[in-house]
Amino acid sequence: MREGLSRLLGARARLRWIHLILGGALLMPYFLLAQVGVGMAAGGVNAFSSFPLMLAAYAAALPIAAATAVFGLVRPLSVTAVRAMCGVPGEGLAEGPARSWAARGRASAWWTLHLGVGAVISGMTLAVPPMAVLLISLPLVSEPRTIELGLGWFSTSADPYVAPLLGFGLLAALALCAAGAGALLARLAPVLLGPTAADRLAAAEERAADLAVRNRLARELHDAVGHALSAVTLQAVAARRVLDSDPAFVREALAAIEDTTRRTVGELDAVLGLLRDGDPARPDAAPAPTLAADLDGLLARTRAAGTPVTAHQDPGPAQDWEGLPAIASREAYRIVQEGLSNALRHGAGPVELRIRVRGREGTGHRELEITMTNPPAAPQDREPRTTGGRGLRGAAERAALLGGSVEAGPHEGRWRLRAVLPLAGGDR
């Protein structure tokens, strides 16, 4: 009993009832337009003066409403109202305007159904309660029973105590019709307002784009902050060991620490700025480091940490790193940075770095090749790994974005990192 009353008069049923009344209100402009046309077609009469003409105007208003519902914004408005008032789970409803004609047709069908059924329930809501109150009050007053309306329960000969039962029955029928219509619309909402295949594809593409941005920002944070912490730690350790015997090296190490932290704070601020919704690009944010502008500083800071680095750049145009595409220059810098970070943490002895641009035979394409080798440290001397190897995975992802590849592993008794980044054909 209580469950039945809740379905008829509970909070969800009341919200659905209000949703139906809103549908009836939205149909009124279409109904007024249609009644003018129906009145003119009937010989210039007032359509409100005849119940059949009002029904004709109602029937003519529905196609007009359906025609206006093909506009894309109708669906998000309907979805918002259904989600807020009909108790339909959000995952069963589409997001955004309808993109395809099939989706617009389904949204039009929903709009017409909502407004048509809502108009009927709205009319009943306006007419039934006053009539029910009148019927219920008949045993208490005498004047209403003397009015001849052509209805048996209003005549003077009718039993006045039957009328209250009819009044309560009308109220119960109204509640039942409103609850049934609301439940019907709630059941049909996912069918008519649910996502289409195109909507699901667009949502998947949007999620993939968001994930790609998050992964890119994660790589930037890992590479910038991870390398900086490794370099600063080793520079501080090296400076502490020779604090009394080599003041010049200590000063150089402290200067390298200062430069590393300042640059990293700038890069961190730039990346965090991208994470803030609506945060415009700051003119003072540090630009992304590139091979052309920042390689020498990266090598100097690595050497200041106590790790010798020998860099080989092929002679000729290959030395002109300013001519590299901007994206290739940025990704190449990060790959070199990750290789040097691994050498600092897990290597022993000098690092040999070779960077060159080579052309593929028989084609106009060029490739940027980065090769870095260093002797691995003994197992007992290696820094304990505290991450899951995200740096090398990030380097591989960076190369894959450009259509290149990264190989890392033992090679002829040394540890080797080799990356190949394709460049635009003949255009560096």
C-alpha positions as CSV (number, residue, x, y, z in Angstrom):
1,M,0.0,0.0,0.0
2,R,2.7,2.4,1.0
3,E,4.8,1.5,-2.1
4,G,1.8,2.1,-4.3
5,L,1.1,5.6,-2.8
6,S,4.8,6.4,-3.2
7,R,4.6,5.6,-6.9
8,L,1.5,7.8,-7.3
9,L,2.4,10.7,-5.0
10,G,6.0,10.3,-4.0
11,A,8.7,12.9,-4.7
12,R,9.8,11.3,-8.0
13,A,6.1,11.0,-9.2
14,R,5.5,14.7,-8.3
15,L,8.6,15.8,-10.2
16,R,7.5,13.8,-13.3
17,W,4.1,15.4,-13.0
18,I,5.7,18.8,-13.0
19,H,7.8,17.7,-16.0
20,L,4.5,16.8,-17.8
21,I,2.9,20.2,-16.9
22,L,6.0,22.0,-18.4
23,G,5.5,20.0,-21.5
24,G,1.9,21.3,-21.7
25,A,3.1,24.8,-21.2
26,L,5.7,24.4,-24.0
27,L,2.9,23.3,-26.4
28,M,0.8,26.4,-25.8
29,P,2.6,28.6,-28.5
30,Y,2.2,25.9,-31.0
31,F,-1.5,25.4,-30.0
32,L,-2.3,29.1,-30.3
33,L,-0.7,29.2,-33.7
34,A,-2.6,26.1,-34.8
35,Q,-6.0,27.3,-33.5
36,V,-5.7,30.5,-35.6
37,G,-5.2,28.3,-38.7
38,V,-8.0,25.9,-37.7
39,G,-10.4,28.8,-37.0
40,M,-9.7,30.4,-40.4
41,A,-10.1,27.0,-42.1
42,A,-13.5,26.6,-40.3
43,G,-14.8,29.9,-41.7
44,G,-13.3,32.5,-39.5
45,V,-14.7,31.2,-36.2
46,N,-13.0,31.1,-32.8
47,A,-11.6,27.6,-32.4
48,F,-12.0,28.0,-28.6
49,S,-15.8,28.1,-29.0
50,S,-15.9,24.4,-30.1
51,F,-14.4,21.4,-28.5
52,P,-13.9,19.5,-31.8
53,L,-12.1,22.6,-33.2
54,M,-9.9,22.6,-30.1
55,L,-9.1,19.0,-30.6
56,A,-8.2,19.8,-34.3
57,A,-6.0,22.6,-33.1
58,Y,-4.3,20.3,-30.7
59,A,-3.7,17.7,-33.5
60,A,-2.4,20.4,-35.8
61,A,0.0,21.8,-33.1
62,L,1.9,18.5,-32.7
63,P,3.4,18.4,-36.3
64,I,4.5,22.0,-35.9
65,A,6.2,21.1,-32.6
66,A,7.9,18.1,-34.3
67,A,9.2,20.3,-37.1
68,T,10.9,22.7,-34.8
69,A,12.4,19.9,-32.7
70,V,14.9,19.0,-35.5
71,F,17.2,21.8,-34.3
72,G,20.2,20.4,-32.5
73,L,19.7,22.3,-29.2
74,V,16.3,20.7,-28.5
75,R,18.0,17.5,-27.3
76,P,20.3,19.0,-24.7
77,L,17.4,21.0,-23.2
78,S,15.3,17.8,-23.1
79,V,18.1,15.8,-21.6
80,T,18.7,18.3,-18.9
81,A,15.0,18.3,-17.9
82,V,14.8,14.5,-18.0
83,R,17.9,14.1,-15.9
84,A,16.7,16.6,-13.3
85,M,13.0,15.6,-13.0
86,C,12.4,12.1,-14.4
87,G,14.9,10.1,-12.4
88,V,16.7,8.7,-15.5
89,P,20.3,7.7,-15.0
90,G,22.7,10.1,-16.8
91,E,24.6,7.4,-18.6
92,G,21.5,6.4,-20.5
93,L,21.2,9.9,-22.0
94,A,23.2,11.6,-24.8
95,E,25.3,14.6,-24.2
96,G,25.3,17.7,-26.4
97,P,23.3,18.6,-29.5
98,A,22.1,15.9,-31.9
99,R,24.6,15.5,-34.7
100,S,22.9,13.1,-37.1
101,W,19.5,13.3,-38.7
102,A,18.6,10.0,-37.0
103,A,19.4,11.5,-33.6
104,R,17.4,14.6,-34.5
105,G,14.5,12.5,-35.6
106,R,14.5,10.7,-32.2
107,A,14.8,14.0,-30.4
108,S,11.8,15.3,-32.4
109,A,9.8,12.2,-31.5
110,W,10.6,12.8,-27.8
111,W,9.7,16.5,-28.0
112,T,6.4,15.8,-29.6
113,L,5.5,13.0,-27.2
114,H,6.5,15.1,-24.2
115,L,4.5,18.1,-25.3
116,G,1.5,16.1,-26.5
117,V,1.1,14.0,-23.4
118,G,2.0,16.9,-21.2
119,A,-0.8,19.0,-22.7
120,V,-3.3,16.3,-21.9
121,I,-2.1,15.9,-18.3
122,S,-2.0,19.7,-17.9
123,G,-5.6,20.0,-19.1
124,M,-6.6,17.3,-16.7
125,T,-4.7,18.9,-13.8
126,L,-6.6,22.2,-14.5
127,A,-10.0,20.7,-14.9
128,V,-10.3,17.7,-12.6
129,P,-9.5,19.2,-9.1
130,P,-12.2,21.9,-9.3
131,M,-14.7,19.3,-10.5
132,A,-13.7,16.9,-7.8
133,V,-14.0,19.5,-5.1
134,L,-17.4,20.4,-6.3
135,L,-18.5,16.7,-6.2
136,I,-17.1,16.1,-2.8
137,S,-18.9,19.2,-1.4
138,L,-22.3,18.3,-2.7
139,P,-23.6,16.7,0.5
140,L,-22.7,19.9,2.4
141,V,-24.3,22.5,0.3
142,S,-27.6,22.7,-1.5
143,E,-27.2,25.3,-4.3
144,P,-24.9,23.2,-6.6
145,R,-27.5,20.4,-6.7
146,T,-30.2,22.8,-8.2
147,I,-28.1,23.6,-11.3
148,E,-29.2,21.6,-14.3
149,L,-26.0,20.7,-16.3
150,G,-27.3,17.6,-18.1
151,L,-25.1,15.3,-15.9
152,G,-26.8,12.7,-13.7
153,W,-24.8,13.3,-10.6
154,F,-25.5,17.1,-10.8
155,S,-29.3,16.7,-11.2
156,T,-31.6,17.3,-8.2
157,S,-32.8,13.7,-8.4
158,A,-29.4,12.1,-8.0
159,D,-28.2,10.8,-4.7
160,P,-26.0,13.5,-3.3
161,Y,-23.8,10.9,-1.4
162,V,-22.6,9.3,-4.7
163,A,-21.0,12.5,-5.9
164,P,-18.2,12.5,-3.3
165,L,-17.2,9.0,-4.4
166,L,-17.0,10.2,-7.9
167,G,-14.9,13.2,-6.8
168,F,-12.4,11.0,-5.0
169,G,-12.4,8.7,-8.0
170,L,-11.5,11.6,-10.4
171,L,-8.6,12.6,-8.2
172,A,-7.3,9.1,-8.0
173,A,-7.7,8.7,-11.8
174,L,-5.8,12.0,-12.3
175,A,-2.9,10.8,-10.0
176,L,-2.9,7.5,-11.8
177,C,-2.8,9.0,-15.2
178,A,0.0,11.4,-14.3
179,A,2.1,8.7,-12.7
180,G,1.6,6.4,-15.6
181,A,2.4,9.1,-18.2
182,G,5.5,10.1,-16.2
183,A,6.7,6.5,-15.9
184,L,6.1,6.0,-19.7
185,L,8.2,9.0,-20.6
186,A,11.0,7.9,-18.2
187,R,11.1,4.5,-19.8
188,L,11.2,6.0,-23.4
189,A,13.7,8.7,-22.6
190,P,16.8,6.5,-23.0
191,V,15.4,5.1,-26.2
192,L,14.7,8.5,-27.8
193,L,17.3,10.6,-26.0
194,G,20.0,8.0,-25.6
195,P,23.4,8.2,-27.4
196,T,23.6,7.1,-31.0
197,A,26.6,5.3,-32.5
198,A,27.9,8.7,-33.7
199,D,27.5,10.1,-30.1
200,R,29.4,7.1,-28.6
201,L,32.2,7.5,-31.2
202,A,32.4,11.3,-30.5
203,A,32.5,10.6,-26.7
204,A,35.2,8.0,-27.2
205,E,37.3,10.4,-29.3
206,E,36.9,13.1,-26.6
207,R,38.0,10.7,-23.9
208,A,40.9,9.6,-26.0
209,A,41.9,13.2,-26.6
210,D,41.6,14.0,-22.9
211,L,43.7,11.0,-22.0
212,A,46.3,11.9,-24.6
213,V,46.6,15.4,-23.0
214,R,46.9,13.9,-19.5
215,N,49.5,11.5,-20.7
216,R,51.5,14.3,-22.4
217,L,51.4,16.5,-19.3
218,A,52.4,13.5,-17.1
219,R,55.4,12.9,-19.4
220,E,56.3,16.5,-19.2
221,L,56.2,16.5,-15.4
222,H,58.1,13.2,-15.1
223,D,60.8,14.3,-17.5
224,A,61.3,17.8,-16.1
225,V,61.0,17.1,-12.4
226,G,62.5,13.6,-12.4
227,H,65.6,14.7,-14.3
228,A,66.0,17.8,-12.1
229,L,65.8,15.9,-8.9
230,S,68.3,13.3,-10.1
231,A,70.7,16.0,-11.3
232,V,70.3,18.1,-8.2
233,T,70.8,15.2,-5.9
234,L,74.0,14.0,-7.6
235,Q,75.3,17.6,-7.8
236,A,74.8,18.0,-4.1
237,V,76.4,14.7,-3.3
238,A,79.4,15.5,-5.5
239,A,79.8,19.0,-3.9
240,R,79.6,17.5,-0.4
241,R,82.4,15.1,-1.2
242,V,84.8,17.7,-2.3
243,L,83.6,20.6,-0.1
244,D,87.0,21.1,1.5
245,S,89.3,20.0,-1.3
246,D,87.8,21.6,-4.4
247,P,85.9,24.9,-3.7
248,A,85.8,25.7,-7.4
249,F,83.9,22.5,-8.2
250,V,81.6,23.2,-5.3
251,R,80.8,26.6,-6.7
252,E,80.2,25.2,-10.1
253,A,77.9,22.5,-8.7
254,L,75.9,25.0,-6.6
255,A,75.5,27.2,-9.7
256,A,74.3,24.2,-11.6
257,I,71.8,23.4,-8.8
258,E,70.5,27.0,-8.9
259,D,70.1,26.9,-12.7
260,T,68.5,23.5,-12.7
261,T,65.9,24.4,-10.0
262,R,65.1,27.7,-11.6
263,R,64.5,26.2,-15.0
264,T,62.5,23.3,-13.5
265,V,60.2,25.7,-11.5
266,G,59.5,27.5,-14.8
267,E,58.7,24.3,-16.6
268,L,56.5,23.1,-13.8
269,D,54.6,26.4,-13.7
270,A,54.0,26.1,-17.4
271,V,52.6,22.5,-17.1
272,L,50.5,23.3,-14.1
273,G,49.0,26.3,-16.0
274,L,47.8,23.9,-18.7
275,L,46.0,21.8,-16.0
276,R,44.0,24.7,-14.8
277,D,40.7,25.0,-16.7
278,G,40.4,28.3,-18.5
279,D,43.9,29.4,-17.5
280,P,45.2,31.4,-20.4
281,A,48.7,31.0,-21.6
282,R,51.0,33.1,-19.4
283,P,53.5,35.3,-21.2
284,D,56.0,34.7,-18.4
285,A,55.6,30.9,-18.4
286,A,58.8,29.0,-19.4
287,P,58.7,27.8,-23.1
288,A,59.2,24.1,-23.7
289,P,62.9,23.4,-24.0
290,T,64.2,22.4,-27.4
291,L,67.3,20.6,-28.7
292,A,68.4,23.8,-30.5
293,A,68.2,26.2,-27.5
294,D,68.8,24.0,-24.5
295,L,71.0,21.0,-25.3
296,D,74.2,22.7,-24.3
297,G,72.8,23.7,-20.9
298,L,71.5,20.2,-20.3
299,L,74.9,18.7,-21.0
300,A,76.6,21.3,-18.8
301,R,74.3,20.5,-15.9
302,T,74.9,16.8,-16.3
303,R,78.6,17.3,-16.3
304,A,78.3,19.4,-13.2
305,A,76.8,16.4,-11.4
306,G,80.1,14.6,-11.9
307,T,79.2,12.5,-15.0
308,P,81.4,13.1,-18.0
309,V,79.4,13.5,-21.3
310,T,81.0,13.4,-24.7
311,A,78.6,14.8,-27.4
312,H,79.1,14.1,-31.1
313,Q,77.2,16.1,-33.7
314,D,77.8,15.2,-37.3
315,P,79.4,18.0,-39.2
316,G,77.6,20.0,-41.8
317,P,74.0,21.0,-41.9
318,A,73.1,18.5,-39.2
319,Q,74.7,20.9,-36.6
320,D,72.1,23.5,-37.5
321,W,69.5,22.3,-35.0
322,E,67.6,25.5,-35.4
323,G,66.3,24.1,-38.7
324,L,64.6,21.1,-37.0
325,P,60.8,21.1,-36.8
326,A,59.7,22.6,-33.5
327,I,58.0,19.4,-32.3
328,A,60.9,17.2,-33.3
329,S,63.3,19.5,-31.5
330,R,61.2,19.4,-28.3
331,E,60.6,15.7,-28.2
332,A,64.3,15.0,-29.0
333,Y,65.4,17.2,-26.1
334,R,63.1,15.3,-23.7
335,I,64.4,11.9,-25.0
336,V,68.0,13.1,-24.5
337,Q,67.1,14.3,-21.0
338,E,65.6,11.0,-20.1
339,G,68.6,9.1,-21.3
340,L,70.9,11.4,-19.2
341,S,68.6,10.9,-16.2
342,N,69.0,7.1,-16.5
343,A,72.7,7.5,-16.8
344,L,72.9,9.6,-13.7
345,R,70.8,7.2,-11.6
346,H,71.9,3.8,-12.9
347,G,75.1,4.3,-14.9
348,A,78.8,4.4,-14.1
349,G,81.4,6.2,-16.1
350,P,81.3,8.5,-19.1
351,V,78.3,9.0,-21.4
352,E,78.7,9.1,-25.1
353,L,76.0,11.0,-27.0
354,R,75.7,11.1,-30.8
355,I,73.0,13.1,-32.6
356,R,72.8,13.3,-36.4
357,V,70.4,13.9,-39.2
358,R,70.5,11.2,-41.9
359,G,68.5,10.8,-45.1
360,R,66.8,7.6,-46.3
361,E,68.3,6.4,-49.5
362,G,66.1,6.8,-52.5
363,T,63.6,9.1,-50.7
364,G,63.4,12.7,-49.7
365,H,62.8,11.9,-46.0
366,R,65.2,12.6,-43.2
367,E,65.5,11.1,-39.8
368,L,67.0,12.5,-36.5
369,E,69.0,9.7,-34.9
370,I,69.9,9.9,-31.2
371,T,72.3,7.3,-29.7
372,M,73.5,7.4,-26.1
373,T,75.7,4.8,-24.5
374,N,77.3,4.4,-21.1
375,P,78.7,1.6,-18.9
376,P,76.1,0.2,-16.5
377,A,76.9,0.5,-12.8
378,A,77.4,-2.6,-10.7
379,P,74.2,-3.9,-9.2
380,Q,75.2,-2.9,-5.7
381,D,76.1,0.6,-6.8
382,R,72.9,1.3,-8.7
383,E,70.3,3.7,-7.3
384,P,67.3,1.7,-6.1
385,R,64.5,2.0,-8.6
386,T,61.5,3.8,-7.1
387,T,59.4,4.1,-10.3
388,G,58.0,1.7,-12.8
389,G,60.2,2.7,-15.7
390,R,57.8,5.5,-16.8
391,G,60.6,7.5,-18.3
392,L,61.6,5.0,-21.0
393,R,57.9,4.4,-21.7
394,G,57.4,8.1,-22.0
395,A,60.4,8.4,-24.4
396,A,58.9,5.6,-26.5
397,E,55.5,7.4,-26.6
398,R,57.2,10.7,-27.6
399,A,58.9,9.0,-30.5
400,A,55.7,7.1,-31.5
401,L,53.8,10.4,-31.7
402,L,56.2,11.4,-34.5
403,G,56.2,8.0,-36.2
404,G,59.6,7.0,-34.7
405,S,60.9,4.5,-32.3
406,V,63.1,4.1,-29.2
407,E,65.2,1.1,-28.3
408,A,66.8,0.8,-24.9
409,G,68.8,-2.1,-23.4
410,P,72.3,-3.8,-23.1
411,H,74.4,-3.5,-26.3
412,E,78.0,-4.8,-26.5
413,G,78.6,-4.6,-22.8
414,R,77.2,-1.1,-22.4
415,W,73.7,0.4,-22.0
416,R,72.4,2.0,-25.1
417,L,69.4,4.2,-25.8
418,R,68.7,4.7,-29.5
419,A,65.9,6.9,-30.9
420,V,64.9,7.6,-34.4
421,L,62.5,10.5,-35.2
422,P,61.3,11.0,-38.7
423,L,61.5,14.5,-40.1
424,A,59.4,16.1,-42.8
425,G,60.7,15.1,-46.3
426,G,63.4,17.4,-47.1
427,D,62.1,20.1,-44.8
428,R,63.9,20.4,-41.5
